[in-house]
Amino acid sequence: MEPTKLEKETMIAEVLEMDYAEEIIPLFTAIGMHCLGCAAASEETVEEACLVHGIDPDAFVSAVNGVIEGLAAQKAQ
């Protein structure tokens, strides 16, 4: 089963494999993370990428997980 919750320690490469990746990737690009598939990004954690882009990692992870939870709830209906 694919991961369904984002953690600060989640590797960027893992984000591409997550449930709802198509829906959450735009959240990353909206804050300037445009190269999720590049070699350097694949070796970064979400926390590291957030810090590089001047984003609070805790707030970002919480926001993304809120979207994931909403999508999972819609799917369960």
PyMOL Python script that loads the backbone (N, CA, C, O; Angstrom):
from pymol import cmd

cmd.read_pdbstr("""\
ATOM      1  N   MET A   1       0.836  -1.189   0.000  1.00  0.00           N
ATOM      2  CA  MET A   1       0.000   0.000   0.000  1.00  0.00           C
ATOM      3  C   MET A   1       0.876   1.246   0.000  1.00  0.00           C
ATOM      4  O   MET A   1       1.922   1.281   0.648  1.00  0.00           O
ATOM      5  N   GLU A   2       0.448   2.248  -0.719  1.00  0.00           N
ATOM      6  CA  GLU A   2       1.190   3.501  -0.793  1.00  0.00           C
ATOM      7  C   GLU A   2       0.974   4.321   0.468  1.00  0.00           C
ATOM      8  O   GLU A   2      -0.071   4.202   1.107  1.00  0.00           O
ATOM      9  N   PRO A   3       1.954   5.160   0.840  1.00  0.00           N
ATOM     10  CA  PRO A   3       1.763   6.001   2.027  1.00  0.00           C
ATOM     11  C   PRO A   3       0.592   6.955   1.838  1.00  0.00           C
ATOM     12  O   PRO A   3       0.371   7.468   0.741  1.00  0.00           O
ATOM     13  N   THR A   4      -0.151   7.186   2.903  1.00  0.00           N
ATOM     14  CA  THR A   4      -1.307   8.071   2.810  1.00  0.00           C
ATOM     15  C   THR A   4      -1.183   9.274   3.726  1.00  0.00           C
ATOM     16  O   THR A   4      -2.135  10.041   3.874  1.00  0.00           O
ATOM     17  N   LYS A   5      -0.025   9.450   4.343  1.00  0.00           N
ATOM     18  CA  LYS A   5       0.192  10.596   5.210  1.00  0.00           C
ATOM     19  C   LYS A   5       1.593  11.139   4.969  1.00  0.00           C
ATOM     20  O   LYS A   5       2.561  10.383   4.888  1.00  0.00           O
ATOM     21  N   LEU A   6       1.684  12.437   4.858  1.00  0.00           N
ATOM     22  CA  LEU A   6       2.967  13.093   4.656  1.00  0.00           C
ATOM     23  C   LEU A   6       3.618  13.341   6.011  1.00  0.00           C
ATOM     24  O   LEU A   6       2.944  13.718   6.970  1.00  0.00           O
ATOM     25  N   GLU A   7       4.906  13.131   6.087  1.00  0.00           N
ATOM     26  CA  GLU A   7       5.701  13.422   7.281  1.00  0.00           C
ATOM     27  C   GLU A   7       6.821  14.366   6.859  1.00  0.00           C
ATOM     28  O   GLU A   7       7.175  14.428   5.681  1.00  0.00           O
ATOM     29  N   LYS A   8       7.374  15.095   7.812  1.00  0.00           N
ATOM     30  CA  LYS A   8       8.505  15.962   7.478  1.00  0.00           C
ATOM     31  C   LYS A   8       9.675  15.136   6.968  1.00  0.00           C
ATOM     32  O   LYS A   8      10.479  15.624   6.174  1.00  0.00           O
ATOM     33  N   GLU A   9       9.778  13.888   7.416  1.00  0.00           N
ATOM     34  CA  GLU A   9      10.882  13.014   7.027  1.00  0.00           C
ATOM     35  C   GLU A   9      10.633  12.296   5.705  1.00  0.00           C
ATOM     36  O   GLU A   9      11.517  11.596   5.210  1.00  0.00           O
ATOM     37  N   THR A  10       9.441  12.460   5.123  1.00  0.00           N
ATOM     38  CA  THR A  10       9.136  11.829   3.834  1.00  0.00           C
ATOM     39  C   THR A  10      10.092  12.373   2.784  1.00  0.00           C
ATOM     40  O   THR A  10      10.293  13.583   2.678  1.00  0.00           O
ATOM     41  N   MET A  11      10.674  11.473   2.016  1.00  0.00           N
ATOM     42  CA  MET A  11      11.564  11.892   0.940  1.00  0.00           C
ATOM     43  C   MET A  11      10.724  12.440  -0.208  1.00  0.00           C
ATOM     44  O   MET A  11       9.637  11.932  -0.483  1.00  0.00           O
ATOM     45  N   ILE A  12      11.218  13.465  -0.869  1.00  0.00           N
ATOM     46  CA  ILE A  12      10.486  14.060  -1.988  1.00  0.00           C
ATOM     47  C   ILE A  12      10.149  13.003  -3.039  1.00  0.00           C
ATOM     48  O   ILE A  12       9.060  13.026  -3.612  1.00  0.00           O
ATOM     49  N   ALA A  13      11.071  12.082  -3.295  1.00  0.00           N
ATOM     50  CA  ALA A  13      10.805  11.028  -4.279  1.00  0.00           C
ATOM     51  C   ALA A  13       9.597  10.189  -3.873  1.00  0.00           C
ATOM     52  O   ALA A  13       8.861   9.712  -4.737  1.00  0.00           O
ATOM     53  N   GLU A  14       9.386  10.004  -2.584  1.00  0.00           N
ATOM     54  CA  GLU A  14       8.249   9.224  -2.096  1.00  0.00           C
ATOM     55  C   GLU A  14       6.922   9.941  -2.327  1.00  0.00           C
ATOM     56  O   GLU A  14       5.881   9.299  -2.469  1.00  0.00           O
ATOM     57  N   VAL A  15       6.961  11.258  -2.366  1.00  0.00           N
ATOM     58  CA  VAL A  15       5.736  12.035  -2.597  1.00  0.00           C
ATOM     59  C   VAL A  15       5.113  11.635  -3.931  1.00  0.00           C
ATOM     60  O   VAL A  15       3.891  11.559  -4.060  1.00  0.00           O
ATOM     61  N   LEU A  16       5.962  11.383  -4.915  1.00  0.00           N
ATOM     62  CA  LEU A  16       5.476  11.019  -6.244  1.00  0.00           C
ATOM     63  C   LEU A  16       4.768   9.675  -6.264  1.00  0.00           C
ATOM     64  O   LEU A  16       4.021   9.381  -7.196  1.00  0.00           O
ATOM     65  N   GLU A  17       4.997   8.854  -5.238  1.00  0.00           N
ATOM     66  CA  GLU A  17       4.395   7.528  -5.148  1.00  0.00           C
ATOM     67  C   GLU A  17       3.192   7.482  -4.207  1.00  0.00           C
ATOM     68  O   GLU A  17       2.543   6.444  -4.075  1.00  0.00           O
ATOM     69  N   MET A  18       2.898   8.596  -3.560  1.00  0.00           N
ATOM     70  CA  MET A  18       1.835   8.614  -2.556  1.00  0.00           C
ATOM     71  C   MET A  18       0.447   8.512  -3.175  1.00  0.00           C
ATOM     72  O   MET A  18       0.224   8.873  -4.330  1.00  0.00           O
ATOM     73  N   ASP A  19      -0.479   8.004  -2.357  1.00  0.00           N
ATOM     74  CA  ASP A  19      -1.885   8.105  -2.737  1.00  0.00           C
ATOM     75  C   ASP A  19      -2.177   9.592  -2.965  1.00  0.00           C
ATOM     76  O   ASP A  19      -1.667  10.444  -2.237  1.00  0.00           O
ATOM     77  N   TYR A  20      -2.970   9.891  -3.942  1.00  0.00           N
ATOM     78  CA  TYR A  20      -3.378  11.267  -4.250  1.00  0.00           C
ATOM     79  C   TYR A  20      -2.224  12.160  -4.704  1.00  0.00           C
ATOM     80  O   TYR A  20      -2.305  13.381  -4.577  1.00  0.00           O
ATOM     81  N   ALA A  21      -1.156  11.569  -5.229  1.00  0.00           N
ATOM     82  CA  ALA A  21      -0.007  12.360  -5.687  1.00  0.00           C
ATOM     83  C   ALA A  21      -0.438  13.423  -6.696  1.00  0.00           C
ATOM     84  O   ALA A  21       0.031  14.560  -6.646  1.00  0.00           O
ATOM     85  N   GLU A  22      -1.325  13.051  -7.607  1.00  0.00           N
ATOM     86  CA  GLU A  22      -1.759  14.024  -8.627  1.00  0.00           C
ATOM     87  C   GLU A  22      -2.430  15.238  -7.996  1.00  0.00           C
ATOM     88  O   GLU A  22      -2.334  16.346  -8.524  1.00  0.00           O
ATOM     89  N   GLU A  23      -3.100  15.039  -6.883  1.00  0.00           N
ATOM     90  CA  GLU A  23      -3.794  16.140  -6.232  1.00  0.00           C
ATOM     91  C   GLU A  23      -2.890  16.958  -5.312  1.00  0.00           C
ATOM     92  O   GLU A  23      -3.120  18.153  -5.124  1.00  0.00           O
ATOM     93  N   ILE A  24      -1.861  16.326  -4.735  1.00  0.00           N
ATOM     94  CA  ILE A  24      -1.030  17.069  -3.782  1.00  0.00           C
ATOM     95  C   ILE A  24       0.212  17.694  -4.408  1.00  0.00           C
ATOM     96  O   ILE A  24       0.765  18.644  -3.854  1.00  0.00           O
ATOM     97  N   ILE A  25       0.657  17.186  -5.544  1.00  0.00           N
ATOM     98  CA  ILE A  25       1.832  17.779  -6.192  1.00  0.00           C
ATOM     99  C   ILE A  25       1.631  19.269  -6.493  1.00  0.00           C
ATOM    100  O   ILE A  25       2.578  20.040  -6.336  1.00  0.00           O
ATOM    101  N   PRO A  26       0.438  19.707  -6.919  1.00  0.00           N
ATOM    102  CA  PRO A  26       0.255  21.147  -7.124  1.00  0.00           C
ATOM    103  C   PRO A  26       0.476  21.988  -5.859  1.00  0.00           C
ATOM    104  O   PRO A  26       0.816  23.166  -5.962  1.00  0.00           O
ATOM    105  N   LEU A  27       0.292  21.409  -4.687  1.00  0.00           N
ATOM    106  CA  LEU A  27       0.573  22.139  -3.444  1.00  0.00           C
ATOM    107  C   LEU A  27       2.064  22.406  -3.307  1.00  0.00           C
ATOM    108  O   LEU A  27       2.470  23.443  -2.783  1.00  0.00           O
ATOM    109  N   PHE A  28       2.874  21.474  -3.776  1.00  0.00           N
ATOM    110  CA  PHE A  28       4.328  21.655  -3.755  1.00  0.00           C
ATOM    111  C   PHE A  28       4.745  22.708  -4.776  1.00  0.00           C
ATOM    112  O   PHE A  28       5.547  23.591  -4.471  1.00  0.00           O
ATOM    113  N   THR A  29       4.209  22.615  -5.972  1.00  0.00           N
ATOM    114  CA  THR A  29       4.605  23.582  -7.007  1.00  0.00           C
ATOM    115  C   THR A  29       4.128  24.986  -6.661  1.00  0.00           C
ATOM    116  O   THR A  29       4.762  25.965  -7.053  1.00  0.00           O
ATOM    117  N   ALA A  30       3.023  25.098  -5.933  1.00  0.00           N
ATOM    118  CA  ALA A  30       2.503  26.412  -5.551  1.00  0.00           C
ATOM    119  C   ALA A  30       3.456  27.163  -4.617  1.00  0.00           C
ATOM    120  O   ALA A  30       3.421  28.392  -4.551  1.00  0.00           O
ATOM    121  N   ILE A  31       4.300  26.431  -3.903  1.00  0.00           N
ATOM    122  CA  ILE A  31       5.252  27.103  -3.005  1.00  0.00           C
ATOM    123  C   ILE A  31       6.666  27.131  -3.593  1.00  0.00           C
ATOM    124  O   ILE A  31       7.632  27.439  -2.895  1.00  0.00           O
ATOM    125  N   GLY A  32       6.774  26.808  -4.871  1.00  0.00           N
ATOM    126  CA  GLY A  32       8.057  26.937  -5.554  1.00  0.00           C
ATOM    127  C   GLY A  32       8.831  25.659  -5.747  1.00  0.00           C
ATOM    128  O   GLY A  32       9.938  25.692  -6.286  1.00  0.00           O
ATOM    129  N   MET A  33       8.290  24.532  -5.326  1.00  0.00           N
ATOM    130  CA  MET A  33       8.981  23.261  -5.522  1.00  0.00           C
ATOM    131  C   MET A  33       8.580  22.690  -6.878  1.00  0.00           C
ATOM    132  O   MET A  33       7.687  21.848  -6.979  1.00  0.00           O
ATOM    133  N   HIS A  34       9.260  23.167  -7.917  1.00  0.00           N
ATOM    134  CA  HIS A  34       8.891  22.800  -9.283  1.00  0.00           C
ATOM    135  C   HIS A  34       9.614  21.562  -9.814  1.00  0.00           C
ATOM    136  O   HIS A  34       9.198  20.996 -10.825  1.00  0.00           O
ATOM    137  N   CYS A  35      10.671  21.143  -9.161  1.00  0.00           N
ATOM    138  CA  CYS A  35      11.442  20.025  -9.719  1.00  0.00           C
ATOM    139  C   CYS A  35      11.370  18.807  -8.801  1.00  0.00           C
ATOM    140  O   CYS A  35      12.399  18.289  -8.368  1.00  0.00           O
ATOM    141  N   LEU A  36      10.172  18.359  -8.509  1.00  0.00           N
ATOM    142  CA  LEU A  36      10.003  17.209  -7.620  1.00  0.00           C
ATOM    143  C   LEU A  36      10.662  15.951  -8.156  1.00  0.00           C
ATOM    144  O   LEU A  36      11.039  15.075  -7.378  1.00  0.00           O
ATOM    145  N   GLY A  37      10.806  15.846  -9.452  1.00  0.00           N
ATOM    146  CA  GLY A  37      11.389  14.653 -10.046  1.00  0.00           C
ATOM    147  C   GLY A  37      12.879  14.733 -10.303  1.00  0.00           C
ATOM    148  O   GLY A  37      13.467  13.767 -10.789  1.00  0.00           O
ATOM    149  N   CYS A  38      13.514  15.868  -9.990  1.00  0.00           N
ATOM    150  CA  CYS A  38      14.945  15.982 -10.285  1.00  0.00           C
ATOM    151  C   CYS A  38      15.770  15.189  -9.279  1.00  0.00           C
ATOM    152  O   CYS A  38      15.298  14.896  -8.180  1.00  0.00           O
ATOM    153  N   ALA A  39      16.976  14.848  -9.642  1.00  0.00           N
ATOM    154  CA  ALA A  39      17.835  13.997  -8.809  1.00  0.00           C
ATOM    155  C   ALA A  39      18.095  14.603  -7.432  1.00  0.00           C
ATOM    156  O   ALA A  39      18.063  13.885  -6.433  1.00  0.00           O
ATOM    157  N   ALA A  40      18.348  15.889  -7.361  1.00  0.00           N
ATOM    158  CA  ALA A  40      18.639  16.522  -6.071  1.00  0.00           C
ATOM    159  C   ALA A  40      17.428  16.483  -5.150  1.00  0.00           C
ATOM    160  O   ALA A  40      17.563  16.214  -3.956  1.00  0.00           O
ATOM    161  N   ALA A  41      16.261  16.745  -5.690  1.00  0.00           N
ATOM    162  CA  ALA A  41      15.050  16.754  -4.875  1.00  0.00           C
ATOM    163  C   ALA A  41      14.705  15.366  -4.368  1.00  0.00           C
ATOM    164  O   ALA A  41      14.125  15.228  -3.291  1.00  0.00           O
ATOM    165  N   SER A  42      15.050  14.349  -5.118  1.00  0.00           N
ATOM    166  CA  SER A  42      14.702  12.995  -4.695  1.00  0.00           C
ATOM    167  C   SER A  42      15.471  12.567  -3.452  1.00  0.00           C
ATOM    168  O   SER A  42      15.077  11.614  -2.780  1.00  0.00           O
ATOM    169  N   GLU A  43      16.557  13.256  -3.140  1.00  0.00           N
ATOM    170  CA  GLU A  43      17.341  12.924  -1.955  1.00  0.00           C
ATOM    171  C   GLU A  43      17.074  13.869  -0.795  1.00  0.00           C
ATOM    172  O   GLU A  43      17.770  13.818   0.219  1.00  0.00           O
ATOM    173  N   GLU A  44      16.069  14.733  -0.934  1.00  0.00           N
ATOM    174  CA  GLU A  44      15.695  15.672   0.118  1.00  0.00           C
ATOM    175  C   GLU A  44      14.439  15.201   0.823  1.00  0.00           C
ATOM    176  O   GLU A  44      13.588  14.535   0.234  1.00  0.00           O
ATOM    177  N   THR A  45      14.338  15.559   2.092  1.00  0.00           N
ATOM    178  CA  THR A  45      13.090  15.331   2.801  1.00  0.00           C
ATOM    179  C   THR A  45      12.159  16.512   2.549  1.00  0.00           C
ATOM    180  O   THR A  45      12.586  17.564   2.072  1.00  0.00           O
ATOM    181  N   VAL A  46      10.911  16.327   2.868  1.00  0.00           N
ATOM    182  CA  VAL A  46       9.949  17.421   2.746  1.00  0.00           C
ATOM    183  C   VAL A  46      10.397  18.593   3.619  1.00  0.00           C
ATOM    184  O   VAL A  46      10.309  19.751   3.210  1.00  0.00           O
ATOM    185  N   GLU A  47      10.869  18.291   4.801  1.00  0.00           N
ATOM    186  CA  GLU A  47      11.330  19.355   5.698  1.00  0.00           C
ATOM    187  C   GLU A  47      12.476  20.142   5.073  1.00  0.00           C
ATOM    188  O   GLU A  47      12.460  21.373   5.085  1.00  0.00           O
ATOM    189  N   GLU A  48      13.466  19.446   4.529  1.00  0.00           N
ATOM    190  CA  GLU A  48      14.602  20.132   3.906  1.00  0.00           C
ATOM    191  C   GLU A  48      14.149  20.996   2.738  1.00  0.00           C
ATOM    192  O   GLU A  48      14.605  22.129   2.586  1.00  0.00           O
ATOM    193  N   ALA A  49      13.258  20.467   1.918  1.00  0.00           N
ATOM    194  CA  ALA A  49      12.773  21.227   0.767  1.00  0.00           C
ATOM    195  C   ALA A  49      11.996  22.459   1.222  1.00  0.00           C
ATOM    196  O   ALA A  49      12.130  23.530   0.631  1.00  0.00           O
ATOM    197  N   CYS A  50      11.193  22.313   2.258  1.00  0.00           N
ATOM    198  CA  CYS A  50      10.451  23.468   2.781  1.00  0.00           C
ATOM    199  C   CYS A  50      11.407  24.550   3.265  1.00  0.00           C
ATOM    200  O   CYS A  50      11.234  25.728   2.951  1.00  0.00           O
ATOM    201  N   LEU A  51      12.407  24.147   4.023  1.00  0.00           N
ATOM    202  CA  LEU A  51      13.342  25.130   4.564  1.00  0.00           C
ATOM    203  C   LEU A  51      14.092  25.858   3.458  1.00  0.00           C
ATOM    204  O   LEU A  51      14.324  27.063   3.557  1.00  0.00           O
ATOM    205  N   VAL A  52      14.474  25.140   2.408  1.00  0.00           N
ATOM    206  CA  VAL A  52      15.157  25.765   1.275  1.00  0.00           C
ATOM    207  C   VAL A  52      14.262  26.811   0.613  1.00  0.00           C
ATOM    208  O   VAL A  52      14.748  27.826   0.115  1.00  0.00           O
ATOM    209  N   HIS A  53      12.955  26.559   0.611  1.00  0.00           N
ATOM    210  CA  HIS A  53      12.005  27.463  -0.031  1.00  0.00           C
ATOM    211  C   HIS A  53      11.358  28.454   0.934  1.00  0.00           C
ATOM    212  O   HIS A  53      10.421  29.162   0.564  1.00  0.00           O
ATOM    213  N   GLY A  54      11.856  28.507   2.168  1.00  0.00           N
ATOM    214  CA  GLY A  54      11.353  29.480   3.132  1.00  0.00           C
ATOM    215  C   GLY A  54       9.948  29.190   3.635  1.00  0.00           C
ATOM    216  O   GLY A  54       9.203  30.109   3.978  1.00  0.00           O
ATOM    217  N   ILE A  55       9.588  27.922   3.678  1.00  0.00           N
ATOM    218  CA  ILE A  55       8.246  27.507   4.092  1.00  0.00           C
ATOM    219  C   ILE A  55       8.346  26.794   5.442  1.00  0.00           C
ATOM    220  O   ILE A  55       9.266  26.007   5.666  1.00  0.00           O
ATOM    221  N   ASP A  56       7.407  27.068   6.330  1.00  0.00           N
ATOM    222  CA  ASP A  56       7.343  26.376   7.620  1.00  0.00           C
ATOM    223  C   ASP A  56       6.966  24.916   7.370  1.00  0.00           C
ATOM    224  O   ASP A  56       5.849  24.645   6.930  1.00  0.00           O
ATOM    225  N   PRO A  57       7.868  23.971   7.638  1.00  0.00           N
ATOM    226  CA  PRO A  57       7.589  22.567   7.327  1.00  0.00           C
ATOM    227  C   PRO A  57       6.388  22.008   8.079  1.00  0.00           C
ATOM    228  O   PRO A  57       5.615  21.235   7.514  1.00  0.00           O
ATOM    229  N   ASP A  58       6.222  22.384   9.339  1.00  0.00           N
ATOM    230  CA  ASP A  58       5.095  21.871  10.120  1.00  0.00           C
ATOM    231  C   ASP A  58       3.764  22.332   9.529  1.00  0.00           C
ATOM    232  O   ASP A  58       2.829  21.542   9.400  1.00  0.00           O
ATOM    233  N   ALA A  59       3.684  23.594   9.177  1.00  0.00           N
ATOM    234  CA  ALA A  59       2.450  24.133   8.601  1.00  0.00           C
ATOM    235  C   ALA A  59       2.165  23.502   7.243  1.00  0.00           C
ATOM    236  O   ALA A  59       1.016  23.180   6.939  1.00  0.00           O
ATOM    237  N   PHE A  60       3.196  23.324   6.429  1.00  0.00           N
ATOM    238  CA  PHE A  60       3.001  22.744   5.102  1.00  0.00           C
ATOM    239  C   PHE A  60       2.553  21.294   5.196  1.00  0.00           C
ATOM    240  O   PHE A  60       1.613  20.889   4.511  1.00  0.00           O
ATOM    241  N   VAL A  61       3.218  20.510   6.040  1.00  0.00           N
ATOM    242  CA  VAL A  61       2.841  19.099   6.209  1.00  0.00           C
ATOM    243  C   VAL A  61       1.412  18.999   6.714  1.00  0.00           C
ATOM    244  O   VAL A  61       0.648  18.150   6.254  1.00  0.00           O
ATOM    245  N   SER A  62       1.049  19.850   7.646  1.00  0.00           N
ATOM    246  CA  SER A  62      -0.314  19.847   8.168  1.00  0.00           C
ATOM    247  C   SER A  62      -1.328  20.171   7.072  1.00  0.00           C
ATOM    248  O   SER A  62      -2.375  19.529   6.980  1.00  0.00           O
ATOM    249  N   ALA A  63      -1.018  21.159   6.250  1.00  0.00           N
ATOM    250  CA  ALA A  63      -1.929  21.544   5.163  1.00  0.00           C
ATOM    251  C   ALA A  63      -2.083  20.423   4.145  1.00  0.00           C
ATOM    252  O   ALA A  63      -3.195  20.124   3.709  1.00  0.00           O
ATOM    253  N   VAL A  64      -0.979  19.808   3.769  1.00  0.00           N
ATOM    254  CA  VAL A  64      -1.042  18.719   2.787  1.00  0.00           C
ATOM    255  C   VAL A  64      -1.814  17.540   3.366  1.00  0.00           C
ATOM    256  O   VAL A  64      -2.631  16.933   2.674  1.00  0.00           O
ATOM    257  N   ASN A  65      -1.563  17.214   4.626  1.00  0.00           N
ATOM    258  CA  ASN A  65      -2.292  16.105   5.241  1.00  0.00           C
ATOM    259  C   ASN A  65      -3.778  16.406   5.347  1.00  0.00           C
ATOM    260  O   ASN A  65      -4.597  15.490   5.263  1.00  0.00           O
ATOM    261  N   GLY A  66      -4.142  17.661   5.529  1.00  0.00           N
ATOM    262  CA  GLY A  66      -5.551  18.031   5.522  1.00  0.00           C
ATOM    263  C   GLY A  66      -6.195  17.747   4.174  1.00  0.00           C
ATOM    264  O   GLY A  66      -7.323  17.258   4.110  1.00  0.00           O
ATOM    265  N   VAL A  67      -5.486  18.050   3.106  1.00  0.00           N
ATOM    266  CA  VAL A  67      -5.981  17.761   1.758  1.00  0.00           C
ATOM    267  C   VAL A  67      -6.103  16.255   1.560  1.00  0.00           C
ATOM    268  O   VAL A  67      -7.107  15.775   1.032  1.00  0.00           O
ATOM    269  N   ILE A  68      -5.089  15.512   1.979  1.00  0.00           N
ATOM    270  CA  ILE A  68      -5.120  14.053   1.839  1.00  0.00           C
ATOM    271  C   ILE A  68      -6.309  13.474   2.602  1.00  0.00           C
ATOM    272  O   ILE A  68      -7.023  12.616   2.082  1.00  0.00           O
ATOM    273  N   GLU A  69      -6.523  13.934   3.819  1.00  0.00           N
ATOM    274  CA  GLU A  69      -7.645  13.442   4.620  1.00  0.00           C
ATOM    275  C   GLU A  69      -8.977  13.739   3.941  1.00  0.00           C
ATOM    276  O   GLU A  69      -9.873  12.895   3.918  1.00  0.00           O
ATOM    277  N   GLY A  70      -9.100  14.942   3.389  1.00  0.00           N
ATOM    278  CA  GLY A  70     -10.327  15.303   2.665  1.00  0.00           C
ATOM    279  C   GLY A  70     -10.567  14.419   1.452  1.00  0.00           C
ATOM    280  O   GLY A  70     -11.689  13.977   1.205  1.00  0.00           O
ATOM    281  N   LEU A  71      -9.512  14.166   0.703  1.00  0.00           N
ATOM    282  CA  LEU A  71      -9.632  13.304  -0.469  1.00  0.00           C
ATOM    283  C   LEU A  71      -9.986  11.883  -0.078  1.00  0.00           C
ATOM    284  O   LEU A  71     -10.801  11.241  -0.741  1.00  0.00           O
ATOM    285  N   ALA A  72      -9.378  11.383   1.000  1.00  0.00           N
ATOM    286  CA  ALA A  72      -9.675  10.025   1.457  1.00  0.00           C
ATOM    287  C   ALA A  72     -11.131   9.929   1.929  1.00  0.00           C
ATOM    288  O   ALA A  72     -11.796   8.919   1.700  1.00  0.00           O
ATOM    289  N   ALA A  73     -11.613  10.971   2.581  1.00  0.00           N
ATOM    290  CA  ALA A  73     -12.999  10.978   3.054  1.00  0.00           C
ATOM    291  C   ALA A  73     -13.970  10.981   1.874  1.00  0.00           C
ATOM    292  O   ALA A  73     -14.992  10.295   1.909  1.00  0.00           O
ATOM    293  N   GLN A  74     -13.657  11.743   0.842  1.00  0.00           N
ATOM    294  CA  GLN A  74     -14.494  11.767  -0.362  1.00  0.00           C
ATOM    295  C   GLN A  74     -14.515  10.403  -1.029  1.00  0.00           C
ATOM    296  O   GLN A  74     -15.564   9.944  -1.481  1.00  0.00           O
ATOM    297  N   LYS A  75     -13.371   9.761  -1.090  1.00  0.00           N
ATOM    298  CA  LYS A  75     -13.267   8.449  -1.728  1.00  0.00           C
ATOM    299  C   LYS A  75     -14.058   7.399  -0.957  1.00  0.00           C
ATOM    300  O   LYS A  75     -14.624   6.481  -1.552  1.00  0.00           O
ATOM    301  N   ALA A  76     -14.098   7.535   0.363  1.00  0.00           N
ATOM    302  CA  ALA A  76     -14.786   6.559   1.210  1.00  0.00           C
ATOM    303  C   ALA A  76     -16.306   6.669   1.110  1.00  0.00           C
ATOM    304  O   ALA A  76     -17.020   5.743   1.491  1.00  0.00           O
ATOM    305  N   GLN A  77     -16.792   7.769   0.611  1.00  0.00           N
ATOM    306  CA  GLN A  77     -18.254   7.962   0.538  1.00  0.00           C
ATOM    307  C   GLN A  77     -18.859   7.196  -0.604  1.00  0.00           C
ATOM    308  O   GLN A  77     -20.072   7.248  -0.808  1.00  0.00           O
TER     309      GLN A  77
END
""", "prot")
cmd.dss("prot")
cmd.show_as("cartoon", "prot")
cmd.util.cbc("prot")
cmd.orient("prot")
